[in-house]
Structure formats: C-alpha cells, structure tokens
C-alpha cells in the first residue's frame, strides 16, 4: 500500500481502534525502522479517516439542530 492508496471504508470506531494499536506498537520502539515508517504512514491515513468521520458527524449535528432552532447546542466542557 502506497501513501496515495485510499483506506478501505471502515467505521470510525474501527479506524480509531487500529490507530490506537499502531500508536502502542510504535511507542514500544521494538520495530525496525522500515516497519515503523509503514505503521506511521498508516497512522497518518487513519487519522485523516477519523477526522473526516468526525467532520461529517459534526455537520450532521449542525443540520439536525438547524431543523429545530430552539434546540441549540451547549458545550460539554462547562468547567473549562
């Protein structure tokens, strides 16, 4: 798989789980350099997949909220 190859369609949860596994593998530091680079490249593509899924979810929420102007959105981080 090259850097330009698209990822197969997968759910956000699947992509995130794979990304977490890749990070743990890289953090252990036991892989040869070539394999580490391949895993890093895969991780970058998985990150983009997750970011796109989150962006689409946010857009959907915004559309749903716009259907009911009284609903409004409140931030979840009240204490920050």
C-alpha positions in Angstrom: 0.0 0.0 0.0 1.5 3.4 -1.0 0.9 6.8 0.5 -1.7 7.5 -2.2 -3.7 4.3 -1.7 -7.1 5.0 -0.1 -8.1 3.2 3.0 -10.9 0.7 2.7 -14.1 2.0 4.1 -14.3 1.4 7.8 -16.2 2.7 10.7 -14.8 5.5 12.9 -14.5 3.1 15.8 -12.6 0.5 13.7 -10.2 3.2 12.4 -9.7 4.6 15.9 -9.0 1.2 17.4 -6.5 0.4 14.7 -4.8 3.8 15.2 -4.6 3.2 19.0 -2.9 -0.2 18.3 -0.5 1.4 15.9 0.5 4.1 18.4 1.1 1.5 21.1 3.2 -0.6 18.7 5.3 2.5 17.8 5.7 3.6 21.4 7.2 0.3 22.4 10.1 1.1 20.0 10.8 -2.5 19.1 10.1 -2.3 15.4 12.6 -2.0 12.6 12.8 1.5 11.0 11.1 0.4 7.8 8.2 -1.2 9.6 7.9 1.8 11.9 7.7 4.2 8.9 5.0 2.0 7.3 3.0 2.0 10.5 3.4 5.7 10.9 2.2 6.3 7.3 -0.8 4.1 8.0 -1.5 6.0 11.2 -1.5 9.3 9.3 -4.1 7.9 6.9 -6.2 6.6 9.7 -6.0 10.0 11.4 -7.4 11.6 8.3 -10.1 8.9 8.1 -11.1 9.7 11.8 -11.0 13.4 11.2 -13.2 13.2 8.2 -15.7 11.0 10.1 -15.9 13.5 12.9 -16.3 16.4 10.5 -19.2 14.6 8.8 -20.8 13.9 12.2 -20.4 17.5 13.2 -22.1 18.7 10.0 -24.9 16.3 10.5 -25.5 17.5 14.1 -25.4 21.1 12.8 -28.1 20.2 10.2 -30.3 18.5 12.7 -30.0 21.4 15.1 -30.9 23.9 12.4 -34.2 22.0 11.9 -35.1 23.0 15.5 -33.7 26.5 16.1 -34.9 26.3 19.8 -32.8 23.3 20.5 -29.4 25.0 20.5 -26.0 23.4 21.3 -24.3 23.6 24.6 -20.6 22.8 25.1 -19.8 19.7 27.1 -16.8 21.2 28.8 -18.6 23.6 31.2 -15.7 23.5 33.8 -13.1 24.6 31.3 
